[in-house]
Amino acid sequence: MNEISKNSSPFYSVLKRELIRMTSRRLYLGVCVILPLFTVFFMVTIFGTGQMENIPIGIVDLDQTATSRNISRTVATVPTFKVTEYYSDMESARKATQQKIIYGYLVIPHNFESDVMAGRQSTLAYYYHYALLSVGTEIYGAFESLLQTLALGPIVTEAVALGVGEEQITTFLVPVNTQSHPLYNSSLDYSIYLTNPFFFVLFQVLILLTTVYVVGSEIKFRTADKWLEAANLNMFTAIVGKLLPYTIIYCIIGIFANYIIFGVMDIPFSSGFLPLNLATILFIIATQAFGVFLFSLFPAIGIIMSVVSMVASLGATLSGVTFPVPFMYPAVYYASFLFPVRHFVEINQNLLYGNYGFAYTWQNVSILFLFPLVTLLMLPHLKNAILSHKYEDID
């Protein structure tokens, strides 16, 4: 390794040294290639058709009449539902819901048919598991649509018996028509909204952990002196030469992921591939810089790997994918600006949903550029920590 340093430029020496390290351990192949590719294919297949279908529910039929059986058959035709159980009492259905055997149930009360026929008020009650927000929302929407239709049935039957025309019935029951036009996701497909951000949320976890490990392993295995010697004691050269192979690999995988998501899966987006790929490359570099910054604060790999895992998880929460960050507590909202993935999601959402222009994303782009610049300020501290050897015995 010393011979390489003397006969070539420091940058080339560090780069060649890292390539030898990468190819000498199968671990690097796993975390740099196999895991990211698995994440790509996992995210493009996890949502299936993009809709929640066949959610298991139950029916509590306390009436046991022709009308109640007809209602049960109607419920079974709803694509969102899969009627897996019929219960004789509400207590059994409630316990099954608590145990997640089913996620909701419809109750048809005693004397339901006779009440309907006599024109008395009757109620169809439904219960659902709302601790799982997305599942609960789907069940709620499906039950509401279904029961609105069922509630109109007796009125329509009575109106027809009185000789009222179909057009008059429609006008009376639905005096105001509504039209729903969901923007950018007209089919309400989960995969359209979640596949891209969820992949990069997981991707940033891999990038952060890999970055911290490849730098920290030099201290852990007591090879940091040789690493700095190859870089001619230039910390900037040491970091850039070491991380460049990973940057190239991750950029290729990021661009490949964009092609799979938007090309092969044909998920709609408003910009071209060039802005998406440029944003991806900037995000990867900023995330690597963030990893180096965190490691420089306390360069003990055993401790900082746990810290980085926690930070990466927080980044997933604060990315704004599942809950709008501006509506979180102010302290949490401002803390979200410290995570590269948050700014990348903001940029990506602009590119995907309208492409309103750089005026709407320049702040996020600028902050991503700041991450490498701020990390440069920490390199002297990291160099001193390496040369002091005081972190080598900390597990």
Residue pairs with C-beta under 8 A, 6 or more apart in sequence:
1 13
1 17
1 226
1 229
1 230
2 226
2 229
4 13
4 16
4 17
4 230
5 13
5 229
5 230
5 232
8 16
10 230
10 231
10 232
10 234
10 237
10 241
11 231
11 237
11 240
11 241
12 241
13 230
13 231
13 241
14 227
14 230
14 231
14 237
14 238
14 240
14 241
14 242
15 241
15 242
15 244
15 245
17 226
17 227
17 230
17 241
18 214
18 241
18 242
18 244
18 245
19 245
21 28
21 214
22 28
22 32
22 245
31 206
31 209
31 210
31 213
32 210
32 246
32 249
32 250
33 249
33 253
35 206
36 203
36 206
36 250
36 253
36 257
37 253
39 199
39 202
39 203
39 206
40 199
40 253
40 256
40 257
40 260
41 260
43 195
43 198
43 199
43 202
43 261
44 191
44 195
44 260
44 261
44 264
44 265
47 189
47 190
47 191
47 194
47 195
50 187
50 189
50 190
50 191
50 192
51 79
51 187
51 188
51 189
51 190
52 80
52 134
52 135
52 138
52 190
53 79
53 80
53 82
54 79
54 80
54 81
54 82
55 80
55 81
55 82
55 103
55 104
55 135
55 138
55 139
56 82
56 84
56 85
56 101
56 102
56 103
57 75
57 81
57 82
57 83
57 84
57 102
57 103
57 104
57 105
57 106
57 128
57 139
58 83
58 84
58 85
58 86
58 87
58 93
58 96
58 97
58 102
58 104
58 105
58 106
59 72
59 75
59 83
59 85
59 86
59 87
59 105
59 106
59 108
60 86
60 87
60 88
60 89
60 90
60 93
60 105
60 106
60 107
60 108
61 68
61 69
61 72
61 86
61 108
62 89
62 107
62 108
62 109
62 110
62 112
63 108
63 109
63 110
63 111
63 112
63 113
65 112
65 113
66 113
67 112
67 113
67 116
68 108
68 112
68 113
71 106
71 108
71 124
71 150
72 83
72 86
72 108
74 146
74 150
75 81
75 83
75 106
75 146
76 83
78 142
78 146
80 138
80 139
80 141
80 142
81 139
81 142
84 101
84 102
85 93
85 96
85 101
85 102
85 105
87 93
87 96
87 105
90 107
93 102
93 105
93 107
93 127
94 105
94 127
96 102
96 105
97 103
97 104
97 105
97 127
97 128
97 129
98 129
100 129
103 128
103 129
103 132
103 135
103 136
103 139
104 126
104 127
104 128
104 129
104 136
104 139
104 143
105 126
105 127
105 128
106 124
106 125
106 126
106 143
107 124
107 125
107 126
107 127
108 124
109 122
109 123
109 124
109 125
112 122
112 124
115 121
115 122
116 122
116 154
124 147
124 150
124 151
126 143
126 147
128 136
128 139
128 140
128 143
129 135
129 136
129 139
130 136
130 140
152 173
155 173
156 169
156 173
159 168
159 169
159 172
160 166
160 169
164 172
182 188
183 353
184 192
184 268
184 270
184 352
184 353
184 354
185 192
185 193
191 265
191 267
192 267
192 268
194 321
195 261
195 265
195 267
196 258
196 261
196 262
196 267
196 348
196 352
197 319
197 321
197 345
197 348
197 349
198 321
199 257
199 261
200 254
200 257
200 280
200 283
200 341
200 344
200 345
200 348
201 315
201 316
201 319
201 321
201 341
201 345
202 316
203 250
203 253
203 254
203 257
204 283
204 287
204 312
204 315
204 316
204 340
204 341
205 309
205 312
205 313
205 315
205 316
207 246
207 250
207 284
207 287
207 288
207 291
208 287
208 290
208 291
208 294
208 308
208 311
208 312
209 291
209 305
209 308
209 309
209 312
210 246
210 291
211 243
211 246
211 287
211 288
211 291
211 292
211 295
212 291
212 294
212 295
212 301
212 304
212 305
212 308
213 301
213 305
214 242
214 243
214 246
215 239
215 242
215 243
215 291
215 292
215 295
215 299
216 295
216 299
216 300
216 301
216 304
216 305
217 223
217 301
218 224
218 227
218 386
219 299
219 300
219 301
219 385
219 386
219 391
219 392
220 301
220 302
220 392
222 392
224 386
225 386
225 387
227 238
227 242
228 235
228 238
228 383
228 386
228 387
230 238
230 241
231 237
231 238
231 241
233 383
235 379
235 380
235 382
235 383
236 376
236 379
239 292
239 379
243 288
243 292
246 288
247 284
247 285
247 288
250 284
250 288
251 280
251 281
251 284
254 277
254 280
254 281
254 283
254 284
255 277
255 280
255 281
257 280
258 273
258 276
258 277
258 280
259 273
261 267
262 269
262 273
262 276
263 273
268 352
269 276
269 351
269 352
270 351
270 352
270 353
270 354
270 355
271 351
271 352
271 355
275 351
275 355
276 348
276 351
279 344
279 347
279 348
279 351
279 365
280 344
282 344
282 365
282 368
282 369
283 340
283 341
283 343
283 344
283 347
283 368
285 371
285 372
286 340
286 343
286 344
286 368
286 369
286 371
286 372
287 340
287 341
287 371
289 371
289 372
289 374
289 375
290 339
290 340
290 371
290 375
291 308
292 375
292 378
292 382
293 371
293 374
293 375
293 378
294 304
294 307
294 308
294 311
295 301
295 304
295 308
295 382
296 375
296 378
296 379
296 381
296 382
296 385
297 304
297 378
298 304
298 307
298 391
299 382
299 385
299 386
299 391
300 391
300 394
300 395
302 394
302 395
303 394
311 339
314 339
315 339
315 340
315 341
315 342
316 341
318 325
318 328
318 332
318 335
318 336
318 339
318 342
319 325
319 336
319 339
319 341
319 342
319 345
320 336
320 342
320 345
320 346
321 345
325 332
325 333
325 336
325 342
326 333
328 336
336 342
337 343
337 367
340 368
340 371
343 364
343 365
343 367
343 368
344 364
344 368
346 361
346 364
347 361
347 364
347 365
347 368
350 356
350 360
350 361
358 365
385 391
